[in-house]
């Protein structure tokens, strides 16, 4: 790894997301420390309104910090799984 890549890599405070499981009502993050942590899909209005096919089209950040759903323009970080989520849509 180049020194530039090392400088741009974020400091890890949280475990990395290795994989994601999409259930009927929940999203489960598989973490690199062996845990599986779930949040309800209902926490996100955009994901709640997405089709099953759209939910399955996600991208995990290269460092495992977050997940992006390009077709519904939604992003969720590892913090939401560990600390809970304060979405602007829930206020």
Backbone torsions as a table, in degrees:
resi	resn	phi	psi	omega
1	UNK	NA	134.4	-179.5
2	UNK	-72.5	161.4	179.1
3	UNK	-66.3	-30.2	177.1
4	UNK	-65.7	-44.2	178.7
5	UNK	-62.5	-38.7	178.3
6	UNK	-64.6	-37.2	180.0
7	UNK	-68.7	-33.8	-177.2
8	UNK	-85.0	-12.8	-179.8
9	UNK	-73.4	126.0	-177.8
10	UNK	-67.2	148.4	175.7
11	UNK	-65.0	135.0	-177.6
12	UNK	-89.4	114.3	173.3
13	UNK	-104.3	-32.9	-178.5
14	UNK	-111.0	158.2	173.6
15	UNK	-66.8	160.3	179.8
16	UNK	-88.2	147.9	173.6
17	UNK	-82.7	121.9	178.5
18	UNK	-94.5	-35.4	-175.6
19	UNK	-153.6	167.6	-179.9
20	UNK	-136.5	137.3	175.3
21	UNK	-116.3	129.4	180.0
22	UNK	-105.7	115.5	176.3
23	UNK	-99.6	-174.6	-179.9
24	UNK	-63.0	-43.3	-175.5
25	UNK	-125.4	-1.3	-176.6
26	UNK	-135.9	157.5	172.7
27	UNK	-116.9	128.5	-179.6
28	UNK	-116.5	123.6	176.4
29	UNK	-93.1	129.3	173.9
30	UNK	-94.9	118.1	-172.8
31	UNK	-99.1	158.2	-177.6
32	UNK	-73.6	-6.6	175.6
33	UNK	-96.1	7.0	176.1
34	UNK	98.1	-13.0	179.7
35	UNK	-79.2	156.3	168.9
36	UNK	-123.6	122.0	-174.7
37	UNK	-123.1	132.8	-175.6
38	UNK	-116.4	151.0	171.1
39	UNK	-133.2	152.7	177.8
40	UNK	-72.9	141.2	175.3
41	UNK	-61.4	-30.3	-179.0
42	UNK	-60.9	-17.4	177.4
43	UNK	-64.1	-21.0	-179.6
44	UNK	-118.9	117.7	178.4
45	UNK	-61.0	-40.5	-179.1
46	UNK	-63.9	-44.3	179.4
47	UNK	-70.6	-33.5	177.8
48	UNK	-62.5	-33.1	-178.6
49	UNK	-90.7	-3.5	-178.6
50	UNK	-79.8	153.1	175.0
51	UNK	-77.0	164.5	177.3
52	UNK	-59.6	-38.5	179.2
53	UNK	-64.8	-40.3	178.8
54	UNK	-67.2	-37.6	179.3
55	UNK	-63.7	-32.1	-178.2
56	UNK	-79.0	-9.6	180.0
57	UNK	-99.6	80.7	-179.2
58	UNK	-122.6	162.4	176.8
59	UNK	-126.8	129.4	175.2
60	UNK	-91.9	130.3	177.6
61	UNK	-50.1	143.3	-178.9
62	UNK	-54.9	-28.9	179.1
63	UNK	-94.6	-0.7	179.3
64	UNK	78.7	16.6	-176.5
65	UNK	-82.1	-28.0	-176.7
66	UNK	-156.1	175.4	-179.9
67	UNK	-127.6	141.8	178.7
68	UNK	-127.3	134.2	173.4
69	UNK	-108.8	97.9	-174.6
70	UNK	-63.0	-35.1	-176.0
71	UNK	-72.6	-21.4	179.4
72	UNK	-116.8	3.8	177.8
73	UNK	53.0	55.0	178.5
74	UNK	-127.4	143.1	177.4
75	UNK	-131.6	137.1	175.5
76	UNK	-133.1	131.3	179.5
77	UNK	-95.9	167.5	176.5
78	UNK	-59.1	-29.5	178.9
79	UNK	-56.7	-37.8	-179.9
80	UNK	-62.1	-37.3	-179.9
81	UNK	-73.1	-35.4	-175.4
82	UNK	-90.0	-44.7	-172.5
83	UNK	-103.5	-9.7	-173.0
84	UNK	98.6	174.8	-172.4
85	UNK	-132.3	129.5	172.0
86	UNK	-112.6	88.9	-179.0
87	UNK	-82.1	143.3	174.7
88	UNK	-58.6	-27.8	-179.6
89	UNK	-70.6	-21.2	-176.9
90	UNK	-90.5	-4.4	-178.6
91	UNK	-89.9	NA	NA
